[in-house]
Amino acid sequence: MLTKLRLSGFRNYTEAEYDFSQGVNAVIGQNAKGKTNLLEAIYLLGVGESFRAKRTEEMVSFGQELGKVAGEIQLSKDDTMTLEVMVNGGVVMGKTVNKRKYLVDGVSKRRKDILGLMPLVLFRPEDVELISGSPDSRRKFLDNLLIQVDKVYENSLSTYEQALRRRNKLLDAIREGTASRYALTFWDGLLIKHGQLVTEKRRELVEYINRLFKKSDLFKDLEVVYDMSTVSEARLSQYKEAEVAVGYTLVGPHKDDMLVKDKSRDLSTYGSRGEQRMAVLALKMGEIYFMEEQSGKKVLLLLDDIFSELDEVHKEEVLRVMSGRQVVVTTADEGDSKMFKGAKVVRLT
């Protein structure tokens, strides 16, 4: 359970501190008061990166060199932990530093060391991009879920992405005549080994979500179709001439996609806005249950002003899943707080 959040030099927060209850915490404030910034700070503690900043320095308050987010986590009745993330533009007090620094109980850690310590699921109106947006948004959905609960997956994904960058540079050099094809051998091996593991883990996750859909009265007509781009020695050989021509790798999980269908109808193309929002809610339910099953922990739910986007049936489904979990939910509508019975109210002024 997240019990306390401290912000310093983060977005619009010069200095702020908030206490949270173990149930529903309703963050109420008008637009531009920092509701989404507060959720971004919590997400940063759990996942180690922002869900919206393209550059780390965007999270630092204007005119400041350093931003800091710290959270106190209640692990058990007698055991607590402090997570801390510092963000900056790359230079602090004239010295070049890493743009992000992670600490657990004051001890410096790597990003991968904090993953899974506070498992969380974020749900916001922009998530409709999961259905209607680019394949990259769907790959990120799979990856951000899996890296929180599976260290093997996180390691393979990281290794795959590093190998992919190196291989792409080599392909470009081969095209320019400054490198030999033989230089690809090592990177091909890494790409195949770790790419196949990434594909297999993603496939298992998609199958889990589809099994959940079949058990649900609300989502039983939905199906996730995993459009995988497998990587193997044969496929790399098949595309070797084309890859040199374009200068980058044409096959592998970085080319994967995921389609959500309703009775075989692709919702990205043929779904209404309401149907797409319903499909996102279904995916988020899958994310919650998969993460809890794999981690053995209840997730922290972050809900960013989503109730204005949902009809009554789907509002009820969200309220149902909020029960028994710690939730931080934002809204600009005071009337929404009546839905959250017994909620601790945090007002941003």
C-alpha atoms as a printed R data frame, in Angstrom:
    type eleno elety resid chain resno       x       y       z
1   ATOM     1    CA   MET     A     1   0.000   0.000   0.000
2   ATOM     2    CA   LEU     A     2   1.215   3.493  -0.887
3   ATOM     3    CA   THR     A     3   0.806   5.479   2.330
4   ATOM     4    CA   LYS     A     4   2.573   8.760   1.566
5   ATOM     5    CA   LEU     A     5   3.749  10.652  -1.513
6   ATOM     6    CA   ARG     A     6   6.226  13.543  -1.435
7   ATOM     7    CA   LEU     A     7   6.878  15.754  -4.470
8   ATOM     8    CA   SER     A     8   9.616  18.320  -4.903
9   ATOM     9    CA   GLY     A     9  10.306  20.245  -8.089
10  ATOM    10    CA   PHE     A    10   8.075  17.845 -10.026
11  ATOM    11    CA   ARG     A    11   5.834  19.337 -12.750
12  ATOM    12    CA   ASN     A    12   3.670  22.021 -11.081
13  ATOM    13    CA   TYR     A    13   4.523  20.853  -7.538
14  ATOM    14    CA   THR     A    14   7.204  22.945  -5.828
15  ATOM    15    CA   GLU     A    15   6.786  21.081  -2.531
16  ATOM    16    CA   ALA     A    16   3.840  18.836  -1.661
17  ATOM    17    CA   GLU     A    17   3.000  15.846   0.507
18  ATOM    18    CA   TYR     A    18  -0.076  13.592   0.429
19  ATOM    19    CA   ASP     A    19  -1.292  10.729   2.612
20  ATOM    20    CA   PHE     A    20  -3.296   7.852   1.147
21  ATOM    21    CA   SER     A    21  -5.690   5.302   2.606
22  ATOM    22    CA   GLN     A    22  -5.728   1.610   1.784
23  ATOM    23    CA   GLY     A    23  -9.013   1.945  -0.131
24  ATOM    24    CA   VAL     A    24 -10.199   4.578  -2.595
25  ATOM    25    CA   ASN     A    25  -8.447   7.955  -2.677
26  ATOM    26    CA   ALA     A    26 -10.360  10.570  -4.699
27  ATOM    27    CA   VAL     A    27  -8.170  13.405  -5.975
28  ATOM    28    CA   ILE     A    28 -10.495  16.299  -6.805
29  ATOM    29    CA   GLY     A    29  -9.466  19.513  -8.521
30  ATOM    30    CA   GLN     A    30 -10.171  21.738 -11.490
31  ATOM    31    CA   ASN     A    31  -8.243  21.319 -14.723
32  ATOM    32    CA   ALA     A    32  -4.559  22.374 -14.663
33  ATOM    33    CA   LYS     A    33  -4.312  21.850 -10.881
34  ATOM    34    CA   GLY     A    34  -1.993  18.841 -11.244
35  ATOM    35    CA   LYS     A    35  -4.261  15.781 -10.974
36  ATOM    36    CA   THR     A    36  -2.611  13.900 -13.833
37  ATOM    37    CA   ASN     A    37   0.819  15.080 -12.661
38  ATOM    38    CA   LEU     A    38   0.157  13.410  -9.304
39  ATOM    39    CA   LEU     A    39  -0.726  10.108 -11.012
40  ATOM    40    CA   GLU     A    40   2.369  10.473 -13.214
41  ATOM    41    CA   ALA     A    41   4.507  10.744 -10.077
42  ATOM    42    CA   ILE     A    42   3.034   7.542  -8.617
43  ATOM    43    CA   TYR     A    43   3.451   5.757 -11.959
44  ATOM    44    CA   LEU     A    44   7.092   6.882 -12.061
45  ATOM    45    CA   LEU     A    45   7.686   5.176  -8.702
46  ATOM    46    CA   GLY     A    46   6.166   1.902  -9.879
47  ATOM    47    CA   VAL     A    47   7.375   1.643 -13.469
48  ATOM    48    CA   GLY     A    48  10.416   3.922 -13.453
49  ATOM    49    CA   GLU     A    49   9.293   6.085 -16.359
50  ATOM    50    CA   SER     A    50   6.529   8.525 -17.277
51  ATOM    51    CA   PHE     A    51   3.419   7.509 -19.190
52  ATOM    52    CA   ARG     A    52   3.429  10.799 -21.130
53  ATOM    53    CA   ALA     A    53   6.756  12.698 -21.008
54  ATOM    54    CA   LYS     A    54   8.790  12.293 -24.195
55  ATOM    55    CA   ARG     A    55  11.882  13.642 -22.397
56  ATOM    56    CA   THR     A    56  12.796  13.202 -18.728
57  ATOM    57    CA   GLU     A    57  13.406  16.930 -18.210
58  ATOM    58    CA   GLU     A    58   9.744  17.662 -18.979
59  ATOM    59    CA   MET     A    59   8.919  16.333 -15.503
60  ATOM    60    CA   VAL     A    60  11.135  18.907 -13.742
61  ATOM    61    CA   SER     A    61   9.444  22.098 -12.528
62  ATOM    62    CA   PHE     A    62  10.185  25.168 -14.644
63  ATOM    63    CA   GLY     A    63  13.323  26.911 -13.396
64  ATOM    64    CA   GLN     A    64  14.464  23.909 -11.322
65  ATOM    65    CA   GLU     A    65  17.416  21.588 -11.991
66  ATOM    66    CA   LEU     A    66  16.056  18.590 -10.144
67  ATOM    67    CA   GLY     A    67  12.688  16.967  -9.510
68  ATOM    68    CA   LYS     A    68  12.062  14.369  -6.835
69  ATOM    69    CA   VAL     A    69   9.259  11.892  -6.137
70  ATOM    70    CA   ALA     A    70   9.290   9.742  -2.995
71  ATOM    71    CA   GLY     A    71   6.729   7.226  -1.797
72  ATOM    72    CA   GLU     A    72   6.359   5.297   1.441
73  ATOM    73    CA   ILE     A    73   5.115   1.750   0.889
74  ATOM    74    CA   GLN     A    74   3.540  -0.338   3.644
75  ATOM    75    CA   LEU     A    75   4.680  -3.913   2.956
76  ATOM    76    CA   SER     A    76   3.187  -5.442   6.107
77  ATOM    77    CA   LYS     A    77   2.070  -4.350   9.543
78  ATOM    78    CA   ASP     A    78   5.649  -3.802  10.735
79  ATOM    79    CA   ASP     A    79   7.557  -3.348   7.484
80  ATOM    80    CA   THR     A    80   7.823  -0.271   5.252
81  ATOM    81    CA   MET     A    81   9.882   0.701   2.216
82  ATOM    82    CA   THR     A    82  10.732   4.030   0.623
83  ATOM    83    CA   LEU     A    83  10.876   4.327  -3.166
84  ATOM    84    CA   GLU     A    84  12.428   7.440  -4.661
85  ATOM    85    CA   VAL     A    85  13.006   8.672  -8.202
86  ATOM    86    CA   MET     A    86  14.980  11.799  -9.084
87  ATOM    87    CA   VAL     A    87  14.649  13.388 -12.525
88  ATOM    88    CA   ASN     A    88  16.736  16.108 -14.172
89  ATOM    89    CA   GLY     A    89  17.891  17.489 -17.519
90  ATOM    90    CA   GLY     A    90  21.261  15.758 -17.432
91  ATOM    91    CA   VAL     A    91  23.208  18.491 -15.606
92  ATOM    92    CA   VAL     A    92  22.955  19.243 -11.871
93  ATOM    93    CA   MET     A    93  25.160  21.898 -10.229
94  ATOM    94    CA   GLY     A    94  27.333  21.973 -13.335
95  ATOM    95    CA   LYS     A    95  27.960  18.234 -13.348
96  ATOM    96    CA   THR     A    96  26.766  15.755 -15.975
97  ATOM    97    CA   VAL     A    97  24.541  13.128 -14.314
98  ATOM    98    CA   ASN     A    98  22.053  10.424 -15.287
99  ATOM    99    CA   LYS     A    99  18.671  11.943 -16.060
100 ATOM   100    CA   ARG     A   100  16.925   9.508 -13.722
101 ATOM   101    CA   LYS     A   101  18.113   8.069 -10.422
102 ATOM   102    CA   TYR     A   102  16.277   5.332  -8.516
103 ATOM   103    CA   LEU     A   103  16.591   4.626  -4.797
104 ATOM   104    CA   VAL     A   104  15.091   1.997  -2.504
105 ATOM   105    CA   ASP     A   105  15.416   2.879   1.191
106 ATOM   106    CA   GLY     A   106  18.097   5.394   0.211
107 ATOM   107    CA   VAL     A   107  20.201   2.870  -1.729
108 ATOM   108    CA   SER     A   108  20.826   3.574  -5.420
109 ATOM   109    CA   LYS     A   109  19.263   0.986  -7.755
110 ATOM   110    CA   ARG     A   110  18.728   0.332 -11.453
111 ATOM   111    CA   ARG     A   111  15.325   0.819 -13.012
112 ATOM   112    CA   LYS     A   112  14.838  -2.919 -13.370
113 ATOM   113    CA   ASP     A   113  15.391  -3.346  -9.617
114 ATOM   114    CA   ILE     A   114  12.303  -1.272  -8.740
115 ATOM   115    CA   LEU     A   115   9.948  -2.980 -11.196
116 ATOM   116    CA   GLY     A   116   7.321  -5.040  -9.395
117 ATOM   117    CA   LEU     A   117   7.911  -3.491  -5.958
118 ATOM   118    CA   MET     A   118   4.672  -1.527  -6.320
119 ATOM   119    CA   PRO     A   119   2.684  -3.157  -9.159
120 ATOM   120    CA   LEU     A   120   0.165  -0.776 -10.643
121 ATOM   121    CA   VAL     A   121  -2.324  -0.395 -13.474
122 ATOM   122    CA   LEU     A   122  -3.115   2.974 -15.067
123 ATOM   123    CA   PHE     A   123  -6.403   3.680 -16.836
124 ATOM   124    CA   ARG     A   124  -7.016   7.023 -18.582
125 ATOM   125    CA   PRO     A   125  -9.145   8.314 -21.484
126 ATOM   126    CA   GLU     A   126  -6.095   8.425 -23.784
127 ATOM   127    CA   ASP     A   127  -5.884   4.639 -23.534
128 ATOM   128    CA   VAL     A   128  -8.362   4.422 -26.402
129 ATOM   129    CA   GLU     A   129  -5.126   4.620 -28.438
130 ATOM   130    CA   LEU     A   130  -4.675   0.964 -27.482
131 ATOM   131    CA   ILE     A   131  -7.385   0.209 -30.015
132 ATOM   132    CA   SER     A   132  -7.251   3.043 -32.536
133 ATOM   133    CA   GLY     A   133  -3.598   4.106 -32.303
134 ATOM   134    CA   SER     A   134  -0.303   2.795 -33.651
135 ATOM   135    CA   PRO     A   135   1.060  -0.731 -33.083
136 ATOM   136    CA   ASP     A   136   3.719   0.813 -30.825
137 ATOM   137    CA   SER     A   137   1.065   1.704 -28.215
138 ATOM   138    CA   ARG     A   138  -0.143  -1.912 -28.159
139 ATOM   139    CA   ARG     A   139   3.379  -3.317 -27.847
140 ATOM   140    CA   LYS     A   140   3.965  -0.931 -24.922
141 ATOM   141    CA   PHE     A   141   0.804  -2.215 -23.246
142 ATOM   142    CA   LEU     A   142   2.146  -5.781 -23.376
143 ATOM   143    CA   ASP     A   143   5.659  -4.771 -22.346
144 ATOM   144    CA   ASN     A   144   4.742  -2.482 -19.435
145 ATOM   145    CA   LEU     A   145   2.566  -5.234 -18.001
146 ATOM   146    CA   LEU     A   146   5.104  -8.032 -18.394
147 ATOM   147    CA   ILE     A   147   8.180  -6.165 -17.130
148 ATOM   148    CA   GLN     A   148   6.443  -5.525 -13.795
149 ATOM   149    CA   VAL     A   149   5.902  -9.214 -13.084
150 ATOM   150    CA   ASP     A   150   8.544 -11.128 -15.072
151 ATOM   151    CA   LYS     A   151  12.279 -10.423 -14.579
152 ATOM   152    CA   VAL     A   152  13.199 -12.877 -17.350
153 ATOM   153    CA   TYR     A   153  10.996 -10.977 -19.787
154 ATOM   154    CA   GLU     A   154  12.444  -7.620 -18.733
155 ATOM   155    CA   ASN     A   155  15.972  -8.911 -19.279
156 ATOM   156    CA   SER     A   156  15.185 -10.431 -22.680
157 ATOM   157    CA   LEU     A   157  13.293  -7.339 -23.872
158 ATOM   158    CA   SER     A   158  16.183  -5.077 -22.813
159 ATOM   159    CA   THR     A   159  18.774  -7.320 -24.474
160 ATOM   160    CA   TYR     A   160  16.665  -7.610 -27.630
161 ATOM   161    CA   GLU     A   161  16.283  -3.824 -27.920
162 ATOM   162    CA   GLN     A   162  20.031  -3.273 -27.454
163 ATOM   163    CA   ALA     A   163  20.860  -5.933 -30.058
164 ATOM   164    CA   LEU     A   164  18.309  -4.430 -32.445
165 ATOM   165    CA   ARG     A   165  19.926  -0.980 -32.212
166 ATOM   166    CA   ARG     A   166  23.397  -2.412 -32.857
167 ATOM   167    CA   ARG     A   167  22.174  -4.578 -35.722
168 ATOM   168    CA   ASN     A   168  20.398  -1.649 -37.377
169 ATOM   169    CA   LYS     A   169  23.607   0.414 -37.245
170 ATOM   170    CA   LEU     A   170  25.489  -2.467 -38.844
171 ATOM   171    CA   LEU     A   171  22.891  -2.850 -41.604
172 ATOM   172    CA   ASP     A   172  23.309   0.832 -42.372
173 ATOM   173    CA   ALA     A   173  27.097   0.418 -42.423
174 ATOM   174    CA   ILE     A   174  26.812  -2.625 -44.735
175 ATOM   175    CA   ARG     A   175  24.658  -0.569 -47.081
176 ATOM   176    CA   GLU     A   176  27.332   2.151 -47.076
177 ATOM   177    CA   GLY     A   177  30.056  -0.455 -47.705
178 ATOM   178    CA   THR     A   178  31.882   0.138 -44.406
179 ATOM   179    CA   ALA     A   179  31.021  -3.192 -42.733
180 ATOM   180    CA   SER     A   180  30.756  -6.872 -43.681
181 ATOM   181    CA   ARG     A   181  27.713  -9.145 -43.420
182 ATOM   182    CA   TYR     A   182  29.740 -11.417 -41.131
183 ATOM   183    CA   ALA     A   183  29.529  -8.718 -38.466
184 ATOM   184    CA   LEU     A   184  25.805  -9.513 -38.147
185 ATOM   185    CA   THR     A   185  26.327 -13.082 -36.903
186 ATOM   186    CA   PHE     A   186  26.637 -12.289 -33.194
187 ATOM   187    CA   TRP     A   187  23.722  -9.834 -33.169
188 ATOM   188    CA   ASP     A   188  21.545 -12.231 -35.166
189 ATOM   189    CA   GLY     A   189  22.060 -14.839 -32.455
190 ATOM   190    CA   LEU     A   190  21.045 -12.437 -29.686
191 ATOM   191    CA   LEU     A   191  18.057 -11.207 -31.668
192 ATOM   192    CA   ILE     A   192  16.777 -14.746 -32.277
193 ATOM   193    CA   LYS     A   193  17.318 -16.016 -28.714
194 ATOM   194    CA   HIS     A   194  15.720 -13.096 -26.903
195 ATOM   195    CA   GLY     A   195  13.203 -12.220 -29.600
196 ATOM   196    CA   GLN     A   196  11.701 -15.687 -29.456
197 ATOM   197    CA   LEU     A   197  11.323 -15.457 -25.663
198 ATOM   198    CA   VAL     A   198   9.634 -12.040 -25.973
199 ATOM   199    CA   THR     A   199   7.224 -13.455 -28.566
200 ATOM   200    CA   GLU     A   200   6.394 -16.497 -26.435
201 ATOM   201    CA   LYS     A   201   5.696 -14.442 -23.291
202 ATOM   202    CA   ARG     A   202   3.500 -12.023 -25.216
203 ATOM   203    CA   ARG     A   203   1.601 -14.933 -26.754
204 ATOM   204    CA   GLU     A   204   0.968 -16.453 -23.309
205 ATOM   205    CA   LEU     A   205  -0.334 -13.105 -22.024
206 ATOM   206    CA   VAL     A   206  -2.730 -12.717 -24.958
207 ATOM   207    CA   GLU     A   207  -4.017 -16.262 -24.421
208 ATOM   208    CA   TYR     A   208  -4.613 -15.491 -20.718
209 ATOM   209    CA   ILE     A   209  -6.625 -12.360 -21.595
210 ATOM   210    CA   ASN     A   210  -8.720 -14.300 -24.121
211 ATOM   211    CA   ARG     A   211  -9.525 -16.948 -21.505
212 ATOM   212    CA   LEU     A   212 -10.716 -14.171 -19.172
213 ATOM   213    CA   PHE     A   213 -12.943 -12.732 -21.890
214 ATOM   214    CA   LYS     A   214 -14.623 -16.102 -22.416
215 ATOM   215    CA   LYS     A   215 -15.554 -16.193 -18.713
216 ATOM   216    CA   SER     A   216 -17.044 -12.680 -18.723
217 ATOM   217    CA   ASP     A   217 -20.653 -11.882 -19.586
218 ATOM   218    CA   LEU     A   218 -19.640  -8.306 -20.399
219 ATOM   219    CA   PHE     A   219 -16.662  -9.084 -22.670
220 ATOM   220    CA   LYS     A   220 -17.398 -12.604 -23.958
221 ATOM   221    CA   ASP     A   221 -17.631 -11.477 -27.621
222 ATOM   222    CA   LEU     A   222 -14.172  -9.894 -27.573
223 ATOM   223    CA   GLU     A   223 -10.991 -11.573 -28.775
224 ATOM   224    CA   VAL     A   224  -7.388 -10.372 -28.857
225 ATOM   225    CA   VAL     A   225  -5.488 -11.490 -31.951
226 ATOM   226    CA   TYR     A   226  -1.708 -11.444 -31.567
227 ATOM   227    CA   ASP     A   227  -0.184 -10.559 -34.938
228 ATOM   228    CA   MET     A   228   3.357 -11.731 -34.250
229 ATOM   229    CA   SER     A   229   6.469 -11.149 -36.324
230 ATOM   230    CA   THR     A   230   8.603 -14.156 -35.449
231 ATOM   231    CA   VAL     A   231  12.376 -13.902 -35.678
232 ATOM   232    CA   SER     A   232  14.455 -16.894 -36.786
233 ATOM   233    CA   GLU     A   233  17.543 -17.668 -38.820
234 ATOM   234    CA   ALA     A   234  15.350 -18.530 -41.808
235 ATOM   235    CA   ARG     A   235  13.362 -15.285 -41.665
236 ATOM   236    CA   LEU     A   236  16.464 -13.130 -41.256
237 ATOM   237    CA   SER     A   237  17.946 -14.894 -44.273
238 ATOM   238    CA   GLN     A   238  14.724 -14.363 -46.233
239 ATOM   239    CA   TYR     A   239  14.843 -10.602 -45.696
240 ATOM   240    CA   LYS     A   240  18.622 -10.084 -45.761
241 ATOM   241    CA   GLU     A   241  18.736  -8.185 -49.071
242 ATOM   242    CA   ALA     A   242  15.755  -5.977 -48.213
243 ATOM   243    CA   GLU     A   243  17.184  -5.177 -44.757
244 ATOM   244    CA   VAL     A   244  20.468  -3.950 -46.207
245 ATOM   245    CA   ALA     A   245  18.539  -1.879 -48.760
246 ATOM   246    CA   VAL     A   246  16.519  -0.047 -46.074
247 ATOM   247    CA   GLY     A   247  19.147  -0.144 -43.320
248 ATOM   248    CA   TYR     A   248  17.092  -1.666 -40.510
249 ATOM   249    CA   THR     A   249  15.695  -4.983 -39.249
250 ATOM   250    CA   LEU     A   250  12.403  -5.993 -40.848
251 ATOM   251    CA   VAL     A   251  11.328  -8.943 -38.678
252 ATOM   252    CA   GLY     A   252  11.026  -9.571 -34.946
253 ATOM   253    CA   PRO     A   253   8.804  -8.594 -31.993
254 ATOM   254    CA   HIS     A   254   9.477  -4.883 -32.587
255 ATOM   255    CA   LYS     A   255   7.118  -5.386 -35.564
256 ATOM   256    CA   ASP     A   256   4.378  -7.164 -33.564
257 ATOM   257    CA   ASP     A   257   0.811  -5.925 -33.356
258 ATOM   258    CA   MET     A   258  -2.291  -6.855 -31.389
259 ATOM   259    CA   LEU     A   259  -5.852  -6.520 -32.705
260 ATOM   260    CA   VAL     A   260  -9.016  -6.507 -30.600
261 ATOM   261    CA   LYS     A   261 -12.039  -7.967 -32.339
262 ATOM   262    CA   ASP     A   262 -15.721  -8.111 -31.451
263 ATOM   263    CA   LYS     A   263 -17.315 -11.145 -33.143
264 ATOM   264    CA   SER     A   264 -14.480 -11.090 -35.708
265 ATOM   265    CA   ARG     A   265 -14.975  -7.356 -36.378
266 ATOM   266    CA   ASP     A   266 -11.734  -5.365 -35.994
267 ATOM   267    CA   LEU     A   267 -12.593  -2.591 -33.532
268 ATOM   268    CA   SER     A   268  -9.684  -0.390 -34.623
269 ATOM   269    CA   THR     A   269 -11.330  -0.018 -38.047
270 ATOM   270    CA   TYR     A   270 -15.014  -0.744 -37.518
271 ATOM   271    CA   GLY     A   271 -15.624  -0.038 -33.832
272 ATOM   272    CA   SER     A   272 -17.447   3.026 -32.559
273 ATOM   273    CA   ARG     A   273 -15.778   5.235 -29.946
274 ATOM   274    CA   GLY     A   274 -17.947   3.609 -27.276
275 ATOM   275    CA   GLU     A   275 -16.996   0.103 -28.413
276 ATOM   276    CA   GLN     A   276 -13.325   1.053 -28.416
277 ATOM   277    CA   ARG     A   277 -13.575   2.390 -24.852
278 ATOM   278    CA   MET     A   278 -15.300  -0.841 -23.820
279 ATOM   279    CA   ALA     A   279 -12.451  -2.859 -25.359
280 ATOM   280    CA   VAL     A   280  -9.860  -0.781 -23.490
281 ATOM   281    CA   LEU     A   281 -11.701  -1.451 -20.231
282 ATOM   282    CA   ALA     A   282 -11.622  -5.166 -21.033
283 ATOM   283    CA   LEU     A   283  -7.861  -5.056 -21.670
284 ATOM   284    CA   LYS     A   284  -7.334  -3.206 -18.389
285 ATOM   285    CA   MET     A   285  -9.294  -5.886 -16.530
286 ATOM   286    CA   GLY     A   286  -7.021  -8.471 -18.121
287 ATOM   287    CA   GLU     A   287  -3.996  -6.442 -17.060
288 ATOM   288    CA   ILE     A   288  -5.186  -6.289 -13.448
289 ATOM   289    CA   TYR     A   289  -5.915  -9.996 -13.072
290 ATOM   290    CA   PHE     A   290  -2.788 -11.166 -14.916
291 ATOM   291    CA   MET     A   291  -0.537  -8.915 -12.854
292 ATOM   292    CA   GLU     A   292  -2.103  -9.987  -9.565
293 ATOM   293    CA   GLU     A   293  -1.905 -13.670 -10.461
294 ATOM   294    CA   GLN     A   294   1.739 -13.425 -11.484
295 ATOM   295    CA   SER     A   295   2.939 -11.158  -8.657
296 ATOM   296    CA   GLY     A   296   0.807 -12.476  -5.802
297 ATOM   297    CA   LYS     A   297   0.052  -8.842  -4.874
298 ATOM   298    CA   LYS     A   298  -2.989  -6.618  -5.245
299 ATOM   299    CA   VAL     A   299  -2.268  -3.897  -7.775
300 ATOM   300    CA   LEU     A   300  -2.548  -0.174  -7.146
301 ATOM   301    CA   LEU     A   301  -5.158   1.256  -9.548
302 ATOM   302    CA   LEU     A   302  -4.572   4.710 -11.014
303 ATOM   303    CA   LEU     A   303  -7.723   6.070 -12.690
304 ATOM   304    CA   ASP     A   304  -7.380   9.414 -14.446
305 ATOM   305    CA   ASP     A   305 -10.774  11.081 -14.917
306 ATOM   306    CA   ILE     A   306 -12.254   8.059 -16.689
307 ATOM   307    CA   PHE     A   307 -15.844   8.102 -15.432
308 ATOM   308    CA   SER     A   308 -16.937  10.862 -17.806
309 ATOM   309    CA   GLU     A   309 -15.988   8.491 -20.658
310 ATOM   310    CA   LEU     A   310 -17.991   5.447 -19.515
311 ATOM   311    CA   ASP     A   311 -21.670   4.475 -19.677
312 ATOM   312    CA   GLU     A   312 -23.467   3.231 -16.561
313 ATOM   313    CA   VAL     A   313 -22.806  -0.473 -17.198
314 ATOM   314    CA   HIS     A   314 -19.069   0.042 -17.560
315 ATOM   315    CA   LYS     A   315 -18.940   2.474 -14.641
316 ATOM   316    CA   GLU     A   316 -20.385  -0.313 -12.496
317 ATOM   317    CA   GLU     A   317 -17.707  -2.699 -13.744
318 ATOM   318    CA   VAL     A   318 -14.940  -0.254 -12.784
319 ATOM   319    CA   LEU     A   319 -16.498   0.350  -9.361
320 ATOM   320    CA   ARG     A   320 -16.672  -3.426  -8.865
321 ATOM   321    CA   VAL     A   321 -12.992  -3.933  -9.654
322 ATOM   322    CA   MET     A   322 -12.039  -0.993  -7.389
323 ATOM   323    CA   SER     A   323 -13.410  -2.896  -4.412
324 ATOM   324    CA   GLY     A   324 -10.716  -4.496  -2.245
325 ATOM   325    CA   ARG     A   325  -7.862  -2.650  -3.966
326 ATOM   326    CA   GLN     A   326  -6.012   0.582  -3.287
327 ATOM   327    CA   VAL     A   327  -7.154   3.180  -5.817
328 ATOM   328    CA   VAL     A   328  -6.109   6.727  -6.637
329 ATOM   329    CA   VAL     A   329  -8.808   8.235  -8.865
330 ATOM   330    CA   THR     A   330  -8.872  11.784 -10.214
331 ATOM   331    CA   THR     A   331 -11.887  13.877 -11.173
332 ATOM   332    CA   ALA     A   332 -12.829  17.498 -11.732
333 ATOM   333    CA   ASP     A   333 -16.455  16.748 -10.797
334 ATOM   334    CA   GLU     A   334 -17.313  16.939  -7.093
335 ATOM   335    CA   GLY     A   335 -20.393  14.836  -7.866
336 ATOM   336    CA   ASP     A   336 -18.194  11.878  -8.821
337 ATOM   337    CA   SER     A   337 -17.003  11.564  -5.242
338 ATOM   338    CA   LYS     A   338 -20.487  10.280  -4.290
339 ATOM   339    CA   MET     A   339 -19.741   7.129  -6.293
340 ATOM   340    CA   PHE     A   340 -16.691   6.392  -4.164
341 ATOM   341    CA   LYS     A   341 -18.229   5.403  -0.856
342 ATOM   342    CA   GLY     A   342 -15.880   5.854   2.102
343 ATOM   343    CA   ALA     A   343 -13.173   7.388  -0.099
344 ATOM   344    CA   LYS     A   344 -10.431   9.577   1.328
345 ATOM   345    CA   VAL     A   345 -10.742  12.914  -0.498
346 ATOM   346    CA   VAL     A   346  -7.635  14.819  -1.569
347 ATOM   347    CA   ARG     A   347  -8.456  18.310  -2.852
348 ATOM   348    CA   LEU     A   348  -6.035  20.159  -5.110
349 ATOM   349    CA   THR     A   349  -6.400  23.929  -4.880
